[in-house]
Amino acid sequence: MAAQTLPEEGPVDLSLKPDNSDVLPPPPPPMSVSPPRILVIGAGSRGRTYARSAISSSNGVVVAVAEPDQYKREQFARNFILRGKSSTDEPAPEGSLFADWHDFLDWETTRRERERAGEEAVPEGVDAVFVCVLDEMHHDVVVGLAPLGLHIMCEKPLATTLADCVAMYRALAPHQQSKVFSVGHVLRYSPHNILLRKLLLEDRAIGDILSVVHTEPVGWWHFSHSYVRGNWRKESTTAPSLLTKSCHDIDILLWLLCSPAPGSDLPPHLPSTVSSSGSLQFYKRSRKPKAAGNATNCLSCPIEKDCMYSSKSIYVGPRHMGLETGNTRWPISIVMPDIESFDEGRRKDVLMSALAEDYDESTPKEKVDGRNWFGRCVFESDNDVCDEQVVTMTWEEEPLAPGGAAENAEALQGRGSKQATFHMIAHTKKQCERYTYIYGTEGEVYADSRVITVEDFRTGETTAHRPRLESLGHGGGDVGLTRQFILAVDRVKNHGWKAERAQAEFIGCTLEEVVRSHAMVFAAEEARTGEKVIEWKAWWDREVGQIE
């Protein structure tokens, strides 16, 4: 079996190695004469993950990167653009390295002008872009690039406000006749979830779905890294954790319960209501142990050795994915992106120095607020996003034909009354190893990211399905999304396909579906903060309206 590599985006549970490990992942698709040329904007963990997936599992080539950090930009070029060159010391080709996405926009605009003028030896442009910048930058980048008419894959979430999501839709919609679009809802593309959807919607293994209970266990130290100490800790600078962490969980539920089965032209069965509850329960000053005193940094805290949230324990020690395990990727590379530029003997010292960085009463507030402090006490941070949240969505019975359900049983299939409950919880041992209970009219399913167990009430049989685990990145979803997006680009570029066909057959999600699943997150947040039940259709008409 092909070697599995650790993803850079987040934690993994190595117990996820599949029982059917003798099943090989599919080989990369055959290269076309003119393979899709890919630009990655943002050379952080997600940008590197998609670039690695493109090289290992797609028929595209990574030819350019836009990244302001010089070390990350040059490292990305060595790993993904110049790989295979006789010497990585040779200069990168023109049009391959950009310090900013604006620089690429200016360069590409000029390149096209040169091409139109008939100038010789004009560098070849790119066909598609992976947008992997900070969440709050997605809108500006995608809207700014939209006039170029490129194929675009935007990392999730689409944007951090509903207004920006709708603006992005309007900017992209005019290009949908010729270009494909995807969003980083990687869960749709894992072999596990693809099989689960087939069992439920095509095979109807448990009849009509009546109820779904889906849980995302974030993991206690993963949450403290990303949502207490890290980039996604404050709603005012990013967005609610339901959006930044769990928007693709909401998307999966809508994919299973709204979208018709593959090949069907039926309209979606849309929800009736959404409600939500949740709060920041634990990572706050009132939970700080008294013995910790006034310490704001772990390395100056009197109880550091006994604290499970010690930054030294998490980032340096051998218990989790610390430096002493030999790991230099996530989360170490988030604390110190250039960790690998130091000799192995120095890495611990420079990492400890970074973790020791602290502030006091004299430090300007804008400096404290303006950066991540990975050595900071988790009970002294400025985080405000929920560390636990529950979302409940309901659907009313909606047969497609007149006359009532009793006379139109077939018309009601998949469109009966049902409910879905989503639970995001930080305080778990499991780390992003989602699990789902699905209850139907003729059976039930338990899916835990490794095995899908079907209980058939009609026959009394229990069947366990073990989908192939192509990689550890979201159960193969990182690889799957990358491959499908680039295949769609290739079909349009090289095989004469209409973008609409490639979008449907390879990406399997429309731009409107992308906006709808994000809108559901914003509706759930309005329900949570307003302590109310949202009527979905009325809310959509009021807040989104006709976006076509």
Solvent accessible surface area in square Angstrom, and as a share of the most:
residue,aa,sasa,rsa
1,M,92,0.41
2,A,64,0.50
3,A,96,0.74
4,Q,58,0.26
5,T,74,0.43
6,L,64,0.32
7,P,17,0.11
8,E,6,0.03
9,E,50,0.22
10,G,3,0.03
11,P,11,0.07
12,V,27,0.16
13,D,46,0.24
14,L,121,0.60
15,S,60,0.39
16,L,18,0.09
17,K,124,0.52
18,P,15,0.09
19,D,101,0.53
20,N,35,0.18
21,S,37,0.24
22,D,121,0.62
23,V,62,0.36
24,L,118,0.59
25,P,27,0.17
26,P,56,0.35
27,P,109,0.68
28,P,72,0.45
29,P,22,0.14
30,P,118,0.74
31,M,108,0.48
32,S,19,0.12
33,V,160,0.92
34,S,42,0.27
35,P,32,0.20
36,P,0,0.00
37,R,53,0.19
38,I,1,0.00
39,L,0,0.00
40,V,1,0.00
41,I,3,0.01
42,G,5,0.05
43,A,0,0.00
44,G,22,0.21
45,S,17,0.11
46,R,26,0.09
47,G,0,0.00
48,R,20,0.07
49,T,8,0.04
50,Y,1,0.00
51,A,1,0.00
52,R,57,0.21
53,S,6,0.04
54,A,2,0.01
55,I,48,0.24
56,S,63,0.40
57,S,12,0.08
58,S,5,0.03
59,N,2,0.01
60,G,3,0.03
61,V,49,0.28
62,V,9,0.05
63,V,25,0.14
64,A,0,0.00
65,V,0,0.00
66,A,2,0.01
67,E,10,0.04
68,P,101,0.64
69,D,57,0.29
70,Q,110,0.49
71,Y,51,0.20
72,K,41,0.17
73,R,37,0.14
74,E,66,0.30
75,Q,25,0.11
76,F,1,0.00
77,A,3,0.03
78,R,102,0.37
79,N,69,0.35
80,F,13,0.06
81,I,20,0.10
82,L,9,0.04
83,R,134,0.49
84,G,87,0.84
85,K,89,0.38
86,S,118,0.76
87,S,47,0.30
88,T,69,0.40
89,D,135,0.70
90,E,68,0.31
91,P,119,0.75
92,A,30,0.24
93,P,69,0.44
94,E,103,0.46
95,G,17,0.17
96,S,2,0.02
97,L,64,0.32
98,F,15,0.06
99,A,46,0.36
100,D,48,0.25
101,W,22,0.08
102,H,94,0.42
103,D,62,0.32
104,F,1,0.00
105,L,43,0.21
106,D,94,0.49
107,W,45,0.16
108,E,1,0.00
109,T,59,0.34
110,T,67,0.39
111,R,19,0.07
112,R,62,0.22
113,E,89,0.40
114,R,58,0.21
115,E,94,0.42
116,R,178,0.65
117,A,86,0.67
118,G,58,0.56
119,E,85,0.38
120,E,152,0.68
121,A,100,0.78
122,V,31,0.18
123,P,26,0.16
124,E,99,0.44
125,G,9,0.09
126,V,14,0.08
127,D,31,0.16
128,A,0,0.00
129,V,0,0.00
130,F,1,0.00
131,V,0,0.00
132,C,13,0.08
133,V,25,0.14
134,L,84,0.42
135,D,10,0.05
136,E,74,0.33
137,M,70,0.31
138,H,0,0.00
139,H,41,0.18
140,D,82,0.42
141,V,0,0.00
142,V,0,0.00
143,V,48,0.28
144,G,21,0.21
145,L,0,0.00
146,A,4,0.03
147,P,104,0.65
148,L,19,0.09
149,G,14,0.14
150,L,13,0.06
151,H,5,0.02
152,I,2,0.01
153,M,0,0.00
154,C,0,0.00
155,E,14,0.06
156,K,22,0.09
157,P,1,0.01
158,L,1,0.00
159,A,1,0.01
160,T,20,0.12
161,T,63,0.37
162,L,24,0.12
163,A,76,0.59
164,D,40,0.21
165,C,0,0.00
166,V,18,0.11
167,A,37,0.29
168,M,0,0.00
169,Y,17,0.06
170,R,122,0.44
171,A,25,0.20
172,L,7,0.04
173,A,36,0.28
174,P,97,0.61
175,H,50,0.22
176,Q,43,0.19
177,Q,145,0.65
178,S,56,0.36
179,K,55,0.23
180,V,2,0.01
181,F,3,0.01
182,S,3,0.02
183,V,6,0.03
184,G,1,0.01
185,H,2,0.01
186,V,1,0.01
187,L,10,0.05
188,R,12,0.04
189,Y,19,0.07
190,S,3,0.02
191,P,20,0.13
192,H,19,0.08
193,N,21,0.11
194,I,91,0.46
195,L,44,0.22
196,L,5,0.03
197,R,24,0.09
198,K,88,0.37
199,L,11,0.05
200,L,4,0.02
201,L,37,0.19
202,E,87,0.39
203,D,73,0.38
204,R,71,0.26
205,A,17,0.13
206,I,0,0.00
207,G,3,0.03
208,D,26,0.13
209,I,17,0.09
210,L,83,0.41
211,S,29,0.19
212,V,1,0.00
213,V,57,0.33
214,H,9,0.04
215,T,10,0.06
216,E,0,0.00
217,P,1,0.01
218,V,0,0.00
219,G,0,0.00
220,W,37,0.13
221,W,9,0.03
222,H,8,0.03
223,F,0,0.00
224,S,0,0.00
225,H,3,0.02
226,S,5,0.04
227,Y,9,0.03
228,V,0,0.00
229,R,0,0.00
230,G,2,0.02
231,N,54,0.28
232,W,75,0.26
233,R,13,0.05
234,K,34,0.15
235,E,75,0.34
236,S,93,0.60
237,T,76,0.44
238,T,14,0.08
239,A,1,0.01
240,P,18,0.11
241,S,1,0.01
242,L,0,0.00
243,L,1,0.00
244,T,6,0.03
245,K,11,0.05
246,S,0,0.00
247,C,0,0.00
248,H,2,0.01
249,D,0,0.00
250,I,0,0.00
251,D,0,0.00
252,I,8,0.04
253,L,1,0.00
254,L,9,0.04
255,W,23,0.08
256,L,5,0.02
257,L,6,0.03
258,C,5,0.03
259,S,17,0.11
260,P,40,0.25
261,A,30,0.23
262,P,75,0.47
263,G,91,0.87
264,S,45,0.29
265,D,139,0.72
266,L,81,0.41
267,P,70,0.44
268,P,43,0.27
269,H,3,0.02
270,L,68,0.34
271,P,7,0.04
272,S,19,0.12
273,T,27,0.16
274,V,0,0.00
275,S,31,0.20
276,S,18,0.11
277,S,69,0.44
278,G,29,0.28
279,S,49,0.32
280,L,34,0.17
281,Q,77,0.34
282,F,54,0.23
283,Y,1,0.00
284,K,79,0.33
285,R,150,0.55
286,S,96,0.62
287,R,128,0.47
288,K,29,0.12
289,P,55,0.35
290,K,197,0.83
291,A,66,0.51
292,A,4,0.03
293,G,43,0.42
294,N,146,0.75
295,A,16,0.13
296,T,29,0.17
297,N,3,0.02
298,C,11,0.06
299,L,56,0.28
300,S,77,0.50
301,C,23,0.14
302,P,101,0.63
303,I,38,0.19
304,E,28,0.12
305,K,188,0.80
306,D,131,0.68
307,C,32,0.19
308,M,96,0.43
309,Y,7,0.03
310,S,2,0.01
311,S,0,0.00
312,K,76,0.32
313,S,31,0.20
314,I,0,0.00
315,Y,0,0.00
316,V,1,0.01
317,G,10,0.09
318,P,92,0.58
319,R,169,0.62
320,H,32,0.14
321,M,27,0.12
322,G,0,0.00
323,L,21,0.11
324,E,92,0.41
325,T,67,0.39
326,G,64,0.61
327,N,16,0.08
328,T,20,0.12
329,R,77,0.28
330,W,8,0.03
331,P,0,0.00
332,I,0,0.00
333,S,12,0.08
334,I,53,0.27
335,V,21,0.12
336,M,24,0.11
337,P,51,0.32
338,D,46,0.24
339,I,1,0.01
340,E,82,0.37
341,S,65,0.42
342,F,45,0.19
343,D,107,0.55
344,E,141,0.63
345,G,72,0.69
346,R,128,0.47
347,R,42,0.15
348,K,86,0.36
349,D,102,0.53
350,V,21,0.12
351,L,0,0.00
352,M,46,0.21
353,S,71,0.46
354,A,24,0.18
355,L,0,0.00
356,A,49,0.38
357,E,76,0.34
358,D,63,0.33
359,Y,37,0.14
360,D,81,0.42
361,E,173,0.78
362,S,96,0.62
363,T,27,0.16
364,P,70,0.44
365,K,144,0.61
366,E,131,0.59
367,K,111,0.47
368,V,21,0.12
369,D,42,0.22
370,G,64,0.62
371,R,86,0.32
372,N,33,0.17
373,W,7,0.02
374,F,17,0.07
375,G,1,0.01
376,R,5,0.02
377,C,16,0.10
378,V,2,0.01
379,F,11,0.04
380,E,24,0.11
381,S,20,0.13
382,D,37,0.19
383,N,13,0.07
384,D,73,0.38
385,V,2,0.01
386,C,8,0.05
387,D,0,0.00
388,E,37,0.17
389,Q,1,0.00
390,V,48,0.28
391,V,0,0.00
392,T,33,0.19
393,M,0,0.00
394,T,40,0.24
395,W,6,0.02
396,E,119,0.54
397,E,88,0.40
398,E,74,0.33
399,P,42,0.26
400,L,74,0.37
401,A,36,0.28
402,P,125,0.78
403,G,50,0.48
404,G,35,0.33
405,A,29,0.22
406,A,106,0.82
407,E,140,0.63
408,N,30,0.15
409,A,70,0.54
410,E,147,0.66
411,A,23,0.18
412,L,26,0.13
413,Q,86,0.38
414,G,34,0.33
415,R,12,0.04
416,G,13,0.13
417,S,63,0.40
418,K,17,0.07
419,Q,77,0.34
420,A,0,0.00
421,T,28,0.16
422,F,0,0.00
423,H,50,0.22
424,M,0,0.00
425,I,25,0.13
426,A,0,0.00
427,H,67,0.30
428,T,29,0.17
429,K,185,0.78
430,K,78,0.33
431,Q,26,0.11
432,C,29,0.18
433,E,5,0.02
434,R,21,0.08
435,Y,59,0.22
436,T,11,0.06
437,Y,90,0.34
438,I,0,0.00
439,Y,84,0.32
440,G,8,0.07
441,T,72,0.42
442,E,59,0.26
443,G,0,0.00
444,E,60,0.27
445,V,3,0.02
446,Y,68,0.26
447,A,2,0.01
448,D,23,0.12
449,S,29,0.19
450,R,79,0.29
451,V,30,0.17
452,I,0,0.00
453,T,35,0.20
454,V,10,0.06
455,E,60,0.27
456,D,27,0.14
457,F,122,0.51
458,R,134,0.49
459,T,87,0.50
460,G,64,0.62
461,E,108,0.49
462,T,83,0.48
463,T,61,0.36
464,A,49,0.38
465,H,49,0.22
466,R,108,0.39
467,P,16,0.10
468,R,59,0.21
469,L,11,0.06
470,E,18,0.08
471,S,18,0.12
472,L,12,0.06
473,G,5,0.05
474,H,40,0.18
475,G,15,0.15
476,G,0,0.00
477,G,0,0.00
478,D,2,0.01
479,V,13,0.08
480,G,3,0.02
481,L,1,0.01
482,T,0,0.00
483,R,31,0.11
484,Q,44,0.20
485,F,1,0.01
486,I,0,0.00
487,L,18,0.09
488,A,0,0.00
489,V,0,0.00
490,D,1,0.01
491,R,61,0.22
492,V,31,0.18
493,K,66,0.28
494,N,48,0.25
495,H,97,0.43
496,G,70,0.68
497,W,44,0.16
498,K,152,0.64
499,A,1,0.01
500,E,126,0.57
501,R,118,0.43
502,A,0,0.00
503,Q,18,0.08
504,A,68,0.53
505,E,102,0.46
506,F,32,0.13
507,I,6,0.03
508,G,40,0.38
509,C,8,0.05
510,T,71,0.41
511,L,9,0.05
512,E,47,0.21
513,E,30,0.13
514,V,3,0.02
515,V,0,0.00
516,R,27,0.10
517,S,2,0.01
518,H,0,0.00
519,A,0,0.00
520,M,0,0.00
521,V,1,0.00
522,F,31,0.13
523,A,0,0.00
524,A,0,0.00
525,E,14,0.06
526,E,54,0.24
527,A,0,0.00
528,R,43,0.16
529,T,93,0.54
530,G,43,0.42
531,E,160,0.72
532,K,95,0.40
533,V,94,0.54
534,I,9,0.05
535,E,105,0.47
536,W,4,0.01
537,K,145,0.62
538,A,58,0.45
539,W,5,0.02
540,W,34,0.12
541,D,69,0.36
542,R,148,0.54
543,E,76,0.34
544,V,12,0.07
545,G,20,0.19
546,Q,152,0.67
547,I,5,0.03
548,E,160,0.72
